[in-house]
Amino acid sequence: MTQTEAQALSDQTHSDAHPASGRRPRWLIPAVAIVGVIAAVLLVSGLVSPWLLIYGGVLAGCGLMHLFGHGGHGGHGGGTPPAKP
């Protein structure tokens, strides 16, 4: 494999690494902000412990990554791997 071919393969691999990064759902950022405000109010009022918020945030993040990260449900780009020479 020549250096040009290796560079082209590397560019293709890196450009396909996160195809959904520019296509996040419109509701995601406002929803995260609203949930953050609610979580802060619950924490400050003493109704929820910090550990519960941490575990809830981690589980929610895992759920969002499973559903919307790496190219949507099905994961990791959803495309076919590059052809081997």
C-alpha positions in Angstrom: 0.0 0.0 0.0 1.4 3.3 -1.0 1.5 6.3 1.3 -1.2 8.1 -0.7 -3.5 5.1 -0.5 -2.9 4.8 3.3 -3.6 8.5 3.7 -6.9 8.2 1.7 -7.9 5.2 3.8 -7.1 7.1 7.0 -9.1 10.2 5.8 -12.1 8.0 4.9 -11.9 6.2 8.3 -11.7 9.5 10.3 -14.4 11.2 8.2 -16.8 8.3 8.8 -16.0 8.0 12.5 -18.8 10.1 13.8 -21.3 10.7 11.0 -24.1 11.8 13.4 -22.1 14.5 15.0 -23.6 17.2 12.8 -27.1 15.6 12.8 -28.1 15.6 16.4 -31.8 15.8 17.1 -33.2 19.3 17.5 -34.7 18.6 20.9 -31.5 17.2 22.4 -29.8 20.4 23.6 -32.9 22.1 25.1 -33.9 18.8 26.8 -30.5 18.4 28.4 -30.6 22.0 29.6 -34.1 21.5 31.1 -33.1 18.3 32.8 -29.9 20.0 34.1 -32.0 22.8 35.7 -34.4 20.3 37.2 -31.5 18.2 38.6 -29.9 21.3 40.1 -33.1 22.4 41.8 -33.6 18.8 43.2 -30.0 18.7 44.4 -30.0 22.2 46.0 -33.4 21.4 47.7 -31.9 18.2 49.2 -34.5 15.9 47.6 -31.9 14.0 45.6 -28.4 13.0 46.6 -25.3 13.9 44.4 -24.6 10.2 43.9 -28.1 9.6 42.5 -27.6 12.4 40.1 -24.3 11.0 39.0 -25.6 7.5 38.4 -28.7 8.9 36.7 -26.6 11.1 34.4 -24.3 8.2 33.5 -27.2 5.9 32.7 -29.0 8.7 30.7 -25.8 9.4 28.8 -25.4 5.7 28.0 -28.9 5.6 26.7 -28.5 8.6 24.5 -25.2 7.3 23.1 -26.9 3.9 22.4 -29.8 5.6 20.6 -28.2 8.6 18.9 -24.4 8.2 19.1 -22.1 6.7 16.5 -24.6 7.0 13.6 -27.8 6.1 15.4 -29.3 2.9 16.6 -27.2 0.0 15.3 -24.0 1.8 16.4 -20.6 2.7 15.1 -21.4 4.4 11.8 -23.9 2.0 10.4 -21.9 1.8 7.2 -19.9 -1.0 5.6 -16.3 -1.3 6.5 -13.7 -0.1 3.9 -12.8 -2.7 1.3 -9.5 -4.4 1.8 -7.0 -4.2 -1.1 
